[in-house]
Amino acid sequence: MTVGVPKEIKNNESRVGMTPAGVYELVKNGHTVYIQSTAGEGSGFFDADYKKAGAIILDTIGQVYAMSDMIVKVKEPIQEEYQLVQPNQVVFTYFHFASSEPLTKAMIDSSAICIAYETVEDDEGTLPLLTPMSEVAGRMAIQQGAKYLEKPVKGRGVLLGGVPGVAPGKVLVLGAGVVGIQAAKMAAGLGAHVTILDINMKRLRYVNDVMPPHVVTEFSNEFNIRKHIKDHDLIIGGVLLKGAKAPNLITRDMLKEMRAGTVIVDVAVDQGGCVETTRPTTHEDPVYIIDDVVHYSVANMPGAVPYTSTMALTNVTLPYVLKLADLGWEKATETDASLQKGLNIVKGKVVYEEIMEAFGWEPVMA
Ligand SMILES: NC(=O)c1ccc[n+]([C@@H]2O[C@H](COP(=O)([O-])OP(=O)(O)OC[C@H]3O[C@@H](n4cnc5c(N)ncnc54)[C@H](O)[C@@H]3O)[C@@H](O)[C@H]2O)c1
């Protein structure tokens, strides 16, 4: 099979769909890999590295799409790429179709086979190709939060770890999922006092078992949230209701109960955010202030650390890429239930029910 890796052209996206290690494995299995020139530079991988691993470097994105049976990338195709996708071509990437009707229609029109990273699901119901990005975002949330707690950027002026003789900062984490646990771990590592809330007792029991004693679990409800926002310096939003908008756990009126300079990092912004006043921001302009509360809500946090994110993502995508290349998409999805769940659009037909529901389309197309 011919596998193509285009350079990401979405604003501020420096990740790449395959590392030289991935190229090496595919070539070893007898496949041809085309890499667009400079595609990996933002993640620290250069054309010479890919060539050494056995790839063929192509000059333009058009050549990569035109010459490949399967495209492996990171972000959903943006408008300039819609016309490049070929009929019967497999496109393996993040799509998030339910949030974009134009993208969905374009991929239906392309007659390609669209396999979405975010809907590949394992036996336990977890999403193995989403988890690494939540791990990155959860850990980053504390780095960013610590930075914006500094006074020159309008934070409270609190050092999360404290110093001898001065109490550490307090971090409130909403949600004890992947993001929440990684954030709690980082904050605890810095020496901060951490309170983590969830509605899932299994998650709270797990956190209680594995975290040090300065990470305290409590059940998530409005009473507890109102109590804690008054004296916590940094609040991390890591809540997820699968397939739905995140609940507004912090409402506009609650901002008034926080101290000036409190920082909110709402990682759940990509699902609408769990804070009423959250709106998506970018790495170029990541924060805004409402009622003296600093809001950080960058929708693609992992994009800022492309080296780590590319490695973390490709570690988990590569086994699926190899399976798709070795067996072809039909056999690969027939024999691998996780991969089958990744099928979203197949040759003009939407095969993932939630996408139809998101747009209120009649199931006749499924
Ligand atoms: N901004 C970014 O760059 C970025 C990157 C990665 C992930 N995310 C987003 O972060 C969010 C969290 O992802 P995750 O992988 O940790 O999800 P997850 O499913 O692992 O965890 C979500 C947790 O929220 C809990 N929860 C649900 N309702 C709650 C409530 N009312 N109070 C407290 N907890 C509640 C769930 O029980 C679960 O434990 C998602 O929206 C995800 O898309 C954003």
The ligand as a Gaussian input file, in Angstrom:
#p B3LYP/6-31G(d) Opt

LIG

0 1
 N       -8.233000      21.725000      25.365000
 C       -7.514000      20.718000      24.900000
 O       -6.520000      20.886000      24.205000
 C       -7.901000      19.315000      25.264000
 C       -7.002000      18.244000      25.076000
 C       -7.383000      16.965000      25.486000
 C       -8.642000      16.753000      26.046000
 N       -9.505000      17.806000      26.200000
 C      -10.837000      17.676000      26.802000
 O      -10.727000      17.520000      28.218000
 C      -11.963000      16.950000      28.687000
 C      -11.680000      15.823000      29.654000
 O      -11.113000      14.733000      28.944000
 P      -10.715000      13.360000      29.672000
 O       -9.976000      12.562000      28.662000
 O      -10.097000      13.636000      30.979000
 O      -12.139000      12.703000      29.912000
 P      -12.461000      11.477000      30.902000
 O      -13.712000      10.850000      30.379000
 O      -11.267000      10.646000      31.124000
 O      -12.795000      12.213000      32.298000
 C      -13.891000      13.042000      32.483000
 C      -14.303000      12.924000      33.939000
 O      -15.324000      13.916000      34.193000
 C      -16.147000      13.351000      35.192000
 N      -17.379000      14.105000      35.358000
 C      -18.533000      14.072000      34.657000
 N      -19.429000      14.916000      35.167000
 C      -18.834000      15.508000      36.247000
 C      -19.254000      16.463000      37.208000
 N      -20.477000      16.989000      37.178000
 N      -18.374000      16.835000      38.168000
 C      -17.123000      16.331000      38.213000
 N      -16.687000      15.396000      37.343000
 C      -17.530000      15.007000      36.374000
 C      -16.354000      11.918000      34.708000
 O      -16.874000      11.086000      35.735000
 C      -14.918000      11.547000      34.302000
 O      -14.199000      10.949000      35.361000
 C      -12.712000      16.530000      27.421000
 O      -13.668000      17.498000      27.083000
 C      -11.635000      16.464000      26.381000
 O      -12.131000      16.596000      25.059000
 C       -9.149000      19.059000      25.803000

